[in-house]
Structure formats: structure tokens, C-alpha cells
């Protein structure tokens, strides 16, 4: 075994680690030890995420405790001794244990801790930070990752995940924690304040306040809604929120209603995956529902299912959901007479450009930011007092409505989706009809995503080499169309490949490349910051000649995406 790995193993065998951990190390073979100890689980700009287990490269009591000590040190550097934090957790195995570990370490450092008594959706944690006036917060979740994973997301005093300079500065402090002996593990239990169901009432009232057309919900109170929490935290709030919006005909997918960190009915608890929504689709079809909704384990993402004109159930992709939601907030606010001249919306650089077009047509400012809701939150912060934020979102099934929280919120997104469906049904229409109408008016945009996973010690190297290859030798043409522009967000430079002209990209550095083709196609490559994979985003568009041509045109655009994927050898 590599000497450095053996040294780390010896530290754990001889240090202040519990006996069960030491026995577990002794039971591991050489390959298992290598993978568990070859590196430290990185505290990235969002926090920790990894497979649960023994070792420096795993989520466990010790990696969580050391991360928390570093974060606690940084909070005290910034704010002195008057610091409070909020802590929540999802349904995952060990999430409660990690949340309590985190709370104990903060409390032992003299920090007041608002700890949720039981599992709660991630967005409620963001709301709690703002409500209680906390300086930071943590939610223990790995979002929609497989059951073997858990994570630790760190938040700042505005309720958003960490952004510069705090993200890097927290990492510096975390890296200074060289040993478990540097961690204050206990002794401040009196600093922990439990947060119970009373707080849910406050959060639900905030969500209710986001409604634009409550009269549409009242008129369509019996809208047939099917909802699945996919064994996650959404079950704690979604049914009550829908009731408060006035909906009386909500059916829960019972097989997926019980919180369970093993996610027994799905391979992958991600509402972006058709398989995870299959039980919901089956129930929606059986009940002839109007709309199907699903949230991921920590309930910050939402999936929507609707019927097409053939009566077949289809799942909207994240771009379609975002586009319809953005349009609704712009359109409904205008119709209601509450739109403001300084209204603004925010999306990410890999989210459909159709939103930019809709916003422009309605004289609403649309800002593009890096991937991740922390950057949407940063834009709100930058524009606060000058422009009025109404909605933000990204292609990965995330929406953030209103500025009372600063992270994506699947709870309010479910409520908004049902309100949108009620609003359209009042006109004798469906959300599918609305999707077609918008495509007729603004152009038919279709997006897709390919994930390429590269695990293990060599995975990161392979992904890095792939990005460098595209960066240093960009293709001249893709699918017969010239590559007109290359955007390199790492270098913060864009280049017109046809004229040779370069221009500055006014966004923080990020390892993302975008190819813009002469025909309007956009292809983006982005290594994940939390998982061993690289994502390729594809956006193609064309004019839609008539509503009757919607499905045929969609097939043409899907075929174009498949040709691009094949040409780039991504499958």
C-alpha cells in the first residue's frame, strides 16, 4: 500500500477514534483502505458530499466534526462571539446523527444552535437562517444522490450557500483542522435550541404569500393532483401547503410516502429520472389526474408530469418547467397589475435561453449567473434595493420564487405548479397547451443533458483531461454548423471563432466551457463540483409552424441532439 495512505490509516488506528471505527479499519482489504484513505473528503465551495463510511474520504462523524470546527472558527473570526446557526437534515441514513454531531460541535464552540427536531426540507433551513437572524447554517443531505451518499451543505447569513470570499476562506479554516483532537466535540449542549412544528406554520405562511392568483386555486380547488415525495422530506410540508392554497383533491403515492433513507422503490431518488417518477405516473394515469408532482429527498427540486394531446403522460424537463414558471410569474403579475418596472428574473448559464427571450419581450431584466442557486442569491444581494426579484431557476428542476429564502425550494415550486395548472384550467387549457403556445410565440427550444461518470482515483484526472482537450482544441464544426463562439468561464474570456475577436466574461471563474454554433445551438461542458462526473448540456431550437407540428418538431430537435452526442462520442 502507498506510504501516504498507510500513514493516514495508522493515524486512525492509533488516534482518538472509537473502537468500532478501528475494528472496521482492520476488517477492510487493501483496495477498500486505499479508496477510503487516499485523499481527504474535500470541503468544497458548497460543503461536503461523499459515500458514508470509515476513512478520510468518507462521510462520518470525524470528517463532519472537523469540517464543523473549521466552519465554526471562521464564523467567529467574522462575527465575534455573538454567533448563531440553524441546522436541519433530510431523511437519509445517518442524517440525524450528522446533524446532531454538527450541532454539538457548534454548541461546544459557544455558538447558539437552532436545531430542527426532525427531518425537514432544505429550503426551510434557508428560510430559518433568515428568520432567526443566524450568521450561518448547515443542512445534512446529499440531495438526490444514491442511498450510499450523504452530505453537508454550508450556508451564510443571508440563507444562501457560501459564495466568495467566504467559501474559500471557510475551506482554509477547515484545512487547518489537522486532527480530531482539534475538534470541540461536546460541552455546550445548553446552546442548542430545538425547532419544532410551530416553525412550519411560519414557513407555510411565507409560501402562501407567493400566490399570485389565489382565486384561480379557489375556482379549481378540485384540480386532480398526484404527489410523490419519493420517500423524502416533502411529505412533511407539501400536503399542508396544497391544502392552504385551497386544493382539496390531492392524492399521495402511498408506496413512496413513508420517509426512508434506503429509497426502497427507486434505483436513484432523483425526480429528474423517469424511473423515480414511474409510480407517480402510474397513479396519475389511473386517476386521470390533471398534474403530477414529485420532489427529491430534501425537497428542493420538483418534477412535473402532464398529459399531452394524445392523453399520454409526459414529464416536463427542468428547462420546460423553468420556462413555464418564469413566464407565469411575469405574465400573471402583469395581468394582476402588480408587476413593477424594476422586476427582474435570474437564471443560470446552462438554463434555456428561451427565458431570456420571454423576459426581453416583457421588458423584464433577466440575469445569467453561474450554475447553482448561491449565484442567484448573490445576484439578489447585488440588486437589492434597486431591482425587484420575482423568480430564479435552473435546468436541474430547481426554482426559487420570491426573495424570502435564498435556495431552491421544491415546496413552493409544487404549490406554484398547481396554481399554474389551475390558472390554465380556468381557461379550459392545460400546462401542455401553454408549453405549445409559448413555443409558437417565442420559438421551440429543446434541451437535453448527458452525464459521464468517472469514479475512483483516476476519475478526476480523466475529467480534467477531457476539459483541457475541448479548451485547447475546440471543434470547428458540430453537426455541420460552424462553432461561432467559445465561452471559457475558467479563463473568463469568450472568443468569436469566426472573427478572432475576444471579449471578457463578467462572472466569477468556473470550469465551464460553452460552444455556440452558427445555427443557435449551444453546448456546455461542466464538471460537477460534488460528484465524480462531467455534465454536457445541449440546447437546440427552431421555429414552430403550428400547434399540430409540436410533437413532430420535437422529434426533429431530439434527433439533432442525438447526432451531436454521437459526433462528440459522449455515448
C-alpha positions as CSV (number, residue, x, y, z in Angstrom):
1,X,0.0,0.0,0.0
2,X,1.1,3.6,-0.7
3,X,3.0,5.0,2.2
4,X,0.9,8.1,2.5
5,X,-2.3,6.0,2.6
6,X,-0.7,3.8,5.3
7,X,0.2,6.8,7.3
8,X,-3.4,8.0,7.3
9,X,-4.6,4.6,8.3
10,X,-2.2,4.5,11.2
11,X,-3.4,7.8,12.5
12,X,-6.9,6.5,12.7
13,X,-5.8,3.2,14.3
14,X,-3.7,4.9,16.9
15,X,-5.6,8.1,17.5
16,X,-8.7,9.2,19.4
17,X,-11.2,7.3,17.3
18,X,-13.9,5.0,18.6
19,X,-13.2,1.3,18.8
20,X,-15.9,0.3,16.3
21,X,-14.1,2.5,13.7
22,X,-10.7,0.9,14.4
23,X,-12.2,-2.6,14.2
24,X,-13.8,-1.6,10.9
25,X,-10.4,-0.5,9.5
26,X,-8.9,-3.8,10.5
27,X,-11.6,-5.6,8.6
28,X,-11.0,-3.7,5.3
29,X,-8.9,-5.1,2.5
30,X,-6.1,-3.2,0.8
31,X,-8.3,-1.9,-2.1
32,X,-11.0,-0.7,0.4
33,X,-8.4,1.0,2.5
34,X,-6.9,2.8,-0.5
35,X,-10.2,4.2,-1.7
36,X,-11.3,5.2,1.9
37,X,-8.0,7.0,2.7
38,X,-6.3,8.0,-0.5
39,X,-7.5,11.6,0.0
40,X,-9.4,13.7,2.4
41,X,-13.1,14.2,1.6
42,X,-12.9,17.7,0.2
43,X,-14.7,20.5,1.8
44,X,-15.7,22.2,-1.5
45,X,-17.3,25.6,-2.0
46,X,-20.6,24.1,-1.0
47,X,-19.5,21.8,1.8
48,X,-19.0,18.0,1.9
49,X,-20.6,15.2,-0.1
50,X,-19.5,11.6,-0.3
51,X,-20.1,7.9,0.4
52,X,-20.8,7.2,4.1
53,X,-18.2,5.0,5.9
54,X,-14.9,4.8,7.6
55,X,-11.9,6.9,6.3
56,X,-10.7,10.4,5.4
57,X,-12.5,10.1,2.1
58,X,-15.9,9.3,3.6
59,X,-18.8,10.9,5.3
60,X,-18.5,10.0,9.0
61,X,-18.6,11.6,12.5
62,X,-14.9,12.6,12.2
63,X,-14.9,14.3,8.8
64,X,-18.2,16.1,9.7
65,X,-16.8,17.2,13.1
66,X,-13.6,18.5,11.6
67,X,-15.4,20.4,8.9
68,X,-17.7,21.9,11.5
69,X,-14.8,23.0,13.7
70,X,-13.3,24.8,10.8
71,X,-16.6,26.5,9.9
72,X,-17.2,27.5,13.5
73,X,-13.7,29.1,13.7
74,X,-14.4,31.1,10.5
75,X,-17.8,32.3,11.8
76,X,-16.2,33.5,15.0
77,X,-13.4,35.3,13.0
78,X,-16.1,37.1,11.0
79,X,-18.7,37.8,13.7
80,X,-17.0,37.5,17.1
81,X,-18.7,35.6,19.9
82,X,-22.3,36.6,19.1
83,X,-23.0,33.8,16.5
84,X,-26.0,31.6,15.9
85,X,-26.6,29.0,13.3
86,X,-29.5,26.8,12.1
87,X,-29.2,23.1,11.4
88,X,-31.5,20.8,9.5
89,X,-31.3,17.4,8.0
90,X,-33.1,15.2,5.4
91,X,-34.3,11.6,5.5
92,X,-31.0,9.9,4.6
93,X,-29.4,7.3,6.7
94,X,-27.2,9.0,9.4
95,X,-28.5,12.4,8.5
96,X,-29.9,12.9,12.0
97,X,-26.6,11.7,13.5
98,X,-24.6,14.1,11.4
99,X,-26.9,17.0,12.2
100,X,-26.6,16.3,15.9
101,X,-22.8,15.9,15.6
102,X,-22.7,19.3,13.8
103,X,-24.9,20.9,16.4
104,X,-22.8,19.6,19.3
105,X,-19.5,20.9,17.8
106,X,-21.0,24.4,17.1
107,X,-22.5,24.4,20.6
108,X,-19.2,23.4,22.2
109,X,-17.7,26.4,20.5
110,X,-20.1,28.7,22.3
111,X,-22.4,29.1,19.2
112,X,-26.2,29.2,19.6
113,X,-27.7,26.5,17.5
114,X,-31.3,26.3,16.2
115,X,-31.6,22.6,15.5
116,X,-34.7,21.2,13.8
117,X,-36.2,18.4,15.9
118,X,-36.8,16.1,12.9
119,X,-36.2,15.9,9.2
120,X,-37.2,19.0,7.2
121,X,-36.8,20.1,3.6
122,X,-33.6,22.0,2.7
123,X,-35.5,25.2,1.8
124,X,-36.9,25.5,5.3
125,X,-33.3,25.7,6.6
126,X,-32.6,28.6,4.3
127,X,-35.7,30.3,5.5
128,X,-34.9,29.6,9.1
129,X,-31.4,31.3,8.8
130,X,-33.1,34.5,7.7
131,X,-36.0,34.3,10.1
132,X,-33.8,33.7,13.2
133,X,-31.1,36.2,12.1
134,X,-28.4,33.5,12.0
135,X,-24.9,34.0,10.8
136,X,-24.8,30.7,9.1
137,X,-26.3,27.2,8.8
138,X,-25.9,23.6,7.8
139,X,-28.2,21.0,6.2
140,X,-27.1,17.4,6.2
141,X,-28.3,16.0,2.9
142,X,-26.9,14.6,-0.3
143,X,-30.0,15.8,-2.2
144,X,-30.8,13.2,-4.9
145,X,-27.7,11.1,-4.8
146,X,-27.8,7.3,-4.3
147,X,-28.5,6.0,-0.8
148,X,-24.8,5.3,0.0
149,X,-24.2,9.1,0.0
150,X,-24.6,11.9,2.5
151,X,-23.5,15.4,2.6
152,X,-23.1,18.7,4.5
153,X,-24.2,22.0,2.9
154,X,-22.9,25.2,4.5
155,X,-24.9,28.4,4.4
156,X,-24.2,32.1,5.1
157,X,-26.2,34.7,6.9
158,X,-28.5,35.6,4.0
159,X,-29.7,32.0,3.8
160,X,-27.7,31.2,0.7
161,X,-24.9,28.7,0.3
162,X,-21.4,30.1,0.6
163,X,-20.0,32.4,-2.1
164,X,-16.7,34.2,-2.4
165,X,-14.8,35.2,-0.4
166,X,-16.4,33.1,2.4
167,X,-16.4,29.8,0.5
168,X,-12.6,29.8,0.0
169,X,-12.0,31.2,3.5
170,X,-14.0,28.5,5.2
171,X,-12.0,25.9,3.2
172,X,-8.8,27.5,4.6
173,X,-10.1,27.2,8.2
174,X,-11.3,23.6,7.6
175,X,-8.0,22.6,6.2
176,X,-6.3,23.9,9.4
177,X,-8.1,21.3,11.4
178,X,-5.3,18.7,11.2
179,X,-6.6,16.2,13.8
180,X,-9.8,15.1,15.6
181,X,-8.1,16.4,18.7
182,X,-8.6,19.9,17.3
183,X,-12.4,19.5,17.5
184,X,-14.5,20.6,20.4
185,X,-16.9,17.7,20.5
186,X,-19.1,18.4,23.5
187,X,-19.8,20.6,26.4
188,X,-22.2,23.3,25.1
189,X,-25.4,21.4,24.9
190,X,-27.3,24.2,26.6
191,X,-26.6,26.3,23.5
192,X,-28.9,24.1,21.4
193,X,-32.5,25.3,20.8
194,X,-35.0,22.9,19.3
195,X,-37.1,24.0,16.3
196,X,-40.4,22.2,16.0
197,X,-43.6,22.2,14.1
198,X,-44.5,25.7,15.2
199,X,-41.9,26.9,12.7
200,X,-43.6,25.0,9.9
201,X,-46.6,27.3,10.3
202,X,-44.4,30.4,9.7
203,X,-42.7,28.8,6.6
204,X,-46.1,27.7,5.1
205,X,-47.4,31.3,5.6
206,X,-44.4,32.6,3.6
207,X,-45.1,30.1,0.8
208,X,-48.8,31.0,0.8
209,X,-47.8,34.7,0.3
210,X,-46.1,33.8,-3.0
211,X,-49.5,33.0,-4.6
212,X,-50.4,35.4,-7.5
213,X,-53.8,34.1,-8.4
214,X,-55.4,32.5,-5.3
215,X,-58.8,32.9,-7.0
216,X,-57.7,30.5,-9.7
217,X,-56.9,27.9,-7.0
218,X,-60.3,28.5,-5.4
219,X,-62.1,28.1,-8.7
220,X,-60.2,24.9,-9.4
221,X,-60.0,23.6,-5.9
222,X,-60.8,20.1,-7.0
223,X,-57.9,20.0,-9.5
224,X,-56.7,16.4,-9.5
225,X,-53.2,16.5,-8.1
226,X,-50.9,13.5,-7.6
227,X,-47.8,14.0,-5.5
228,X,-44.9,11.8,-4.6
229,X,-42.2,12.7,-2.0
230,X,-40.0,9.8,-3.2
231,X,-39.5,8.7,0.4
232,X,-38.2,12.2,1.3
233,X,-38.9,15.2,3.4
234,X,-41.6,16.8,1.1
235,X,-44.3,14.8,2.9
236,X,-43.8,17.0,6.0
237,X,-45.0,20.1,4.2
238,X,-46.4,19.6,0.7
239,X,-49.8,18.2,1.6
240,X,-50.4,21.0,4.1
241,X,-49.2,23.7,1.7
242,X,-51.5,22.5,-1.0
243,X,-54.4,22.5,1.5
244,X,-53.6,26.1,2.4
245,X,-53.6,27.0,-1.3
246,X,-57.1,25.7,-1.4
247,X,-56.6,22.4,-3.2
248,X,-58.9,19.6,-2.0
249,X,-58.2,16.7,-4.3
250,X,-54.6,15.7,-3.6
251,X,-53.6,12.0,-3.9
252,X,-50.3,10.9,-2.4
253,X,-48.3,8.0,-3.9
254,X,-48.6,5.8,-0.8
255,X,-45.8,3.4,-1.7
256,X,-43.3,6.4,-1.6
257,X,-45.0,8.4,1.2
258,X,-43.0,6.9,4.1
259,X,-39.7,8.6,4.7
260,X,-36.9,6.1,4.1
261,X,-33.2,6.7,3.6
262,X,-32.9,3.4,1.7
263,X,-35.3,4.7,-1.0
264,X,-36.7,1.1,-1.5
265,X,-38.9,1.8,-4.5
266,X,-36.4,3.6,-6.7
267,X,-32.9,2.9,-8.1
268,X,-32.0,6.6,-7.9
269,X,-34.1,9.1,-5.8
270,X,-34.0,11.8,-8.4
271,X,-37.2,13.2,-9.9
272,X,-35.2,14.1,-13.0
273,X,-35.2,10.3,-13.7
274,X,-38.3,8.8,-15.3
275,X,-37.8,5.7,-13.2
276,X,-38.1,7.6,-10.0
277,X,-41.4,9.1,-11.2
278,X,-42.8,5.8,-12.6
279,X,-45.1,5.1,-9.6
280,X,-46.4,8.6,-9.7
281,X,-47.1,8.3,-13.5
282,X,-49.0,5.1,-12.9
283,X,-51.2,6.7,-10.2
284,X,-51.7,9.8,-12.3
285,X,-52.9,7.7,-15.2
286,X,-55.2,5.6,-13.1
287,X,-56.8,8.6,-11.6
288,X,-56.9,10.6,-14.8
289,X,-55.2,13.4,-12.9
290,X,-54.6,17.0,-14.1
291,X,-51.0,17.2,-12.8
292,X,-48.3,15.0,-11.3
293,X,-45.6,16.4,-9.0
294,X,-42.5,14.8,-7.3
295,X,-39.8,16.2,-5.0
296,X,-36.4,14.8,-4.2
297,X,-35.3,13.5,-0.8
298,X,-34.5,17.0,0.6
299,X,-37.5,18.6,-1.3
300,X,-35.6,21.3,-3.1
301,X,-36.3,20.1,-6.6
302,X,-39.6,19.4,-8.3
303,X,-40.7,17.3,-11.3
304,X,-43.9,17.9,-13.2
305,X,-45.9,15.5,-15.3
306,X,-48.8,16.5,-17.6
307,X,-50.9,14.9,-20.3
308,X,-50.2,15.6,-24.0
309,X,-52.8,15.9,-26.6
310,X,-53.0,12.2,-27.1
311,X,-53.8,11.7,-23.4
312,X,-50.3,10.3,-22.7
313,X,-48.5,11.3,-19.6
314,X,-45.2,13.1,-20.2
315,X,-42.6,14.5,-17.8
316,X,-41.5,18.1,-18.4
317,X,-37.8,18.6,-18.3
318,X,-36.3,21.1,-16.0
319,X,-35.9,23.8,-18.7
320,X,-39.6,23.4,-19.7
321,X,-40.7,23.7,-16.1
322,X,-38.5,26.8,-15.5
323,X,-39.7,28.4,-18.7
324,X,-43.4,27.9,-17.9
325,X,-42.8,29.1,-14.3
326,X,-40.8,32.2,-15.2
327,X,-43.5,33.1,-17.9
328,X,-46.3,32.6,-15.3
329,X,-44.7,34.9,-12.8
330,X,-44.1,37.6,-15.4
331,X,-47.5,37.1,-17.2
332,X,-49.7,36.7,-14.1
333,X,-48.1,39.6,-12.2
334,X,-48.7,41.8,-15.3
335,X,-52.3,40.6,-15.6
336,X,-52.9,41.2,-11.9
337,X,-51.5,44.7,-12.1
338,X,-48.7,44.0,-9.6
339,X,-45.8,43.9,-12.0
340,X,-43.1,46.5,-11.2
341,X,-41.0,48.4,-13.7
342,X,-37.8,47.1,-11.9
343,X,-38.9,43.4,-11.8
344,X,-36.0,41.0,-12.5
345,X,-35.5,37.3,-13.0
346,X,-32.3,35.2,-12.7
347,X,-31.3,32.0,-14.4
348,X,-28.1,30.1,-14.9
349,X,-25.9,30.0,-18.0
350,X,-26.9,26.4,-18.8
351,X,-30.7,27.0,-18.5
352,X,-32.8,27.6,-21.6
353,X,-32.2,30.8,-23.5
354,X,-36.0,30.9,-24.1
355,X,-36.3,32.5,-20.7
356,X,-34.1,35.4,-21.8
357,X,-36.4,35.9,-24.9
358,X,-39.6,35.8,-22.8
359,X,-38.2,38.3,-20.3
360,X,-37.0,40.7,-23.0
361,X,-40.4,40.6,-24.8
362,X,-42.0,41.6,-21.5
363,X,-39.4,44.3,-20.6
364,X,-38.2,42.4,-17.6
365,X,-34.5,42.2,-16.8
366,X,-33.0,38.7,-17.0
367,X,-29.6,38.0,-15.5
368,X,-27.5,34.9,-16.2
369,X,-25.3,33.6,-13.5
370,X,-23.1,30.5,-12.9
371,X,-24.7,27.2,-12.1
372,X,-26.0,27.0,-8.5
373,X,-28.6,28.9,-6.5
374,X,-25.9,30.5,-4.5
375,X,-25.1,32.7,-7.5
376,X,-28.8,33.5,-8.0
377,X,-28.8,34.6,-4.3
378,X,-25.6,36.6,-4.9
379,X,-27.4,38.5,-7.8
380,X,-30.4,39.2,-5.5
381,X,-27.9,40.6,-3.0
382,X,-26.2,42.8,-5.6
383,X,-29.5,44.2,-6.9
384,X,-31.3,44.5,-3.5
385,X,-33.0,47.9,-3.1
386,X,-32.5,48.6,-6.8
387,X,-34.4,45.8,-8.6
388,X,-37.3,43.6,-7.6
389,X,-36.5,39.9,-7.8
390,X,-39.5,37.7,-8.6
391,X,-38.2,34.3,-9.6
392,X,-35.0,32.4,-10.4
393,X,-34.2,28.9,-11.5
394,X,-32.0,26.4,-13.3
395,X,-32.4,23.4,-15.6
396,X,-31.9,20.8,-12.9
397,X,-35.5,21.0,-11.7
398,X,-34.9,23.9,-9.3
399,X,-37.0,27.1,-8.7
400,X,-36.7,29.9,-6.2
401,X,-39.8,32.1,-6.0
402,X,-39.7,35.3,-4.1
403,X,-36.8,36.5,-2.0
404,X,-37.8,35.2,1.4
405,X,-35.4,32.3,1.0
406,X,-32.1,32.0,-0.9
407,X,-32.0,28.5,-2.1
408,X,-34.1,26.4,-4.5
409,X,-37.5,25.4,-3.0
410,X,-39.4,22.3,-4.1
411,X,-42.3,23.1,-1.7
412,X,-43.2,26.5,-3.1
413,X,-42.5,25.1,-6.6
414,X,-45.1,22.4,-6.2
415,X,-47.6,25.0,-5.0
416,X,-46.8,27.3,-7.9
417,X,-47.1,24.5,-10.4
418,X,-50.6,23.6,-9.1
419,X,-51.6,27.3,-9.2
420,X,-50.3,27.5,-12.8
421,X,-52.3,24.4,-13.8
422,X,-55.4,25.9,-12.1
423,X,-54.9,29.2,-13.9
424,X,-54.7,27.4,-17.3
425,X,-57.7,25.1,-16.4
426,X,-59.8,28.2,-15.7
427,X,-59.3,29.0,-19.4
428,X,-60.1,25.4,-20.4
429,X,-56.5,24.6,-21.1
430,X,-53.6,22.6,-19.7
431,X,-49.9,23.3,-18.9
432,X,-49.1,21.3,-22.0
433,X,-51.2,23.7,-24.1
434,X,-49.3,26.6,-22.5
435,X,-45.9,24.9,-23.4
436,X,-47.0,24.8,-27.1
437,X,-48.3,28.3,-27.1
438,X,-45.0,29.7,-25.7
439,X,-43.1,27.7,-28.3
440,X,-45.3,29.2,-31.1
441,X,-44.7,32.7,-29.7
442,X,-41.0,32.6,-28.8
443,X,-39.5,29.6,-30.7
444,X,-39.2,25.9,-29.9
445,X,-36.3,25.3,-27.6
446,X,-35.4,21.8,-26.6
447,X,-32.7,20.9,-24.1
448,X,-31.0,17.7,-23.0
449,X,-28.3,16.5,-20.7
450,X,-25.6,13.8,-20.7
451,X,-23.8,12.8,-17.5
452,X,-20.5,11.0,-17.9
453,X,-19.3,9.3,-14.6
454,X,-15.7,8.7,-13.9
455,X,-15.2,7.2,-10.4
456,X,-12.2,6.4,-8.3
457,X,-8.7,7.8,-8.2
458,X,-8.3,8.3,-11.9
459,X,-11.8,9.7,-12.4
460,X,-10.9,13.4,-11.7
461,X,-7.9,13.1,-14.0
462,X,-9.9,11.8,-16.9
463,X,-12.5,14.6,-16.5
464,X,-9.8,17.2,-16.3
465,X,-8.1,15.8,-19.5
466,X,-11.5,15.9,-21.3
467,X,-12.0,19.6,-20.4
468,X,-8.5,20.5,-21.4
469,X,-8.9,18.8,-24.8
470,X,-12.0,20.9,-25.5
471,X,-10.4,24.0,-24.2
472,X,-7.2,23.7,-26.2
473,X,-8.6,22.2,-29.4
474,X,-12.2,23.3,-29.8
475,X,-14.1,21.7,-32.7
476,X,-14.5,23.8,-35.8
477,X,-17.9,22.4,-36.7
478,X,-20.6,20.3,-34.8
479,X,-23.4,18.7,-36.7
480,X,-22.4,20.6,-39.8
481,X,-22.7,24.0,-38.2
482,X,-19.7,26.2,-37.6
483,X,-18.7,26.8,-33.9
484,X,-19.2,30.6,-33.9
485,X,-18.3,31.4,-30.3
486,X,-16.4,29.7,-27.4
487,X,-17.1,30.8,-23.8
488,X,-14.4,29.8,-21.3
489,X,-15.7,30.7,-17.9
490,X,-12.5,29.4,-16.2
491,X,-10.4,32.0,-18.1
492,X,-13.3,34.5,-18.0
493,X,-12.9,35.0,-21.8
494,X,-15.1,34.5,-24.7
495,X,-13.9,34.3,-28.3
496,X,-15.6,34.8,-31.6
497,X,-14.0,31.9,-33.6
498,X,-15.1,33.4,-36.9
499,X,-13.6,36.8,-36.4
500,X,-10.9,36.0,-33.8
501,X,-12.3,38.7,-31.5
502,X,-12.1,38.1,-27.8
503,X,-14.3,39.5,-25.1
504,X,-14.4,39.4,-21.3
505,X,-16.9,37.3,-19.4
506,X,-18.0,39.3,-16.3
507,X,-18.7,36.3,-14.0
508,X,-16.6,34.6,-11.3
509,X,-14.2,31.8,-12.5
510,X,-15.8,28.4,-13.1
511,X,-14.6,25.4,-15.0
512,X,-17.3,25.6,-17.7
513,X,-17.0,25.7,-21.5
514,X,-19.7,26.7,-23.9
515,X,-19.8,26.3,-27.7
516,X,-22.3,28.5,-29.5
517,X,-23.0,27.3,-33.1
518,X,-23.9,29.5,-36.0
519,X,-27.4,27.9,-36.1
520,X,-28.2,28.9,-32.5
521,X,-27.3,25.6,-30.9
522,X,-25.5,25.8,-27.5
523,X,-23.4,23.0,-25.9
524,X,-22.0,23.4,-22.4
525,X,-19.4,21.2,-20.6
526,X,-19.2,21.4,-16.8
527,X,-17.5,19.0,-14.4
528,X,-19.7,18.5,-11.3
529,X,-18.4,20.1,-8.1
530,X,-19.9,17.5,-5.8
531,X,-19.9,14.2,-7.8
532,X,-17.3,12.3,-9.9
533,X,-18.9,13.2,-13.3
534,X,-18.9,15.7,-16.1
535,X,-22.2,17.1,-17.5
536,X,-22.8,18.1,-21.1
537,X,-25.8,20.3,-21.7
538,X,-27.4,20.7,-25.2
539,X,-29.8,23.3,-26.4
540,X,-31.2,23.4,-29.9
541,X,-34.1,25.5,-31.3
542,X,-36.2,26.1,-34.4
543,X,-39.4,27.8,-35.3
544,X,-42.7,26.0,-34.6
545,X,-45.0,26.5,-37.6
546,X,-48.2,25.3,-35.8
547,X,-49.5,23.6,-32.7
548,X,-50.2,20.5,-34.7
549,X,-46.5,20.2,-35.5
550,X,-45.3,20.4,-31.9
551,X,-44.5,16.7,-31.4
552,X,-43.1,16.2,-34.9
553,X,-40.8,19.2,-34.4
554,X,-39.8,17.9,-31.0
555,X,-38.6,14.7,-32.7
556,X,-36.6,16.7,-35.2
557,X,-34.8,18.6,-32.4
558,X,-34.3,15.4,-30.3
559,X,-32.7,13.8,-33.4
560,X,-30.4,16.8,-33.8
561,X,-29.3,16.4,-30.1
562,X,-28.6,12.7,-30.6
563,X,-26.5,13.4,-33.7
564,X,-24.4,15.9,-31.7
565,X,-23.9,13.5,-28.8
566,X,-22.8,10.8,-31.3
567,X,-20.4,13.1,-33.1
568,X,-18.9,14.2,-29.8
569,X,-18.6,10.5,-28.8
570,X,-20.4,11.1,-25.5
571,X,-22.3,7.8,-25.5
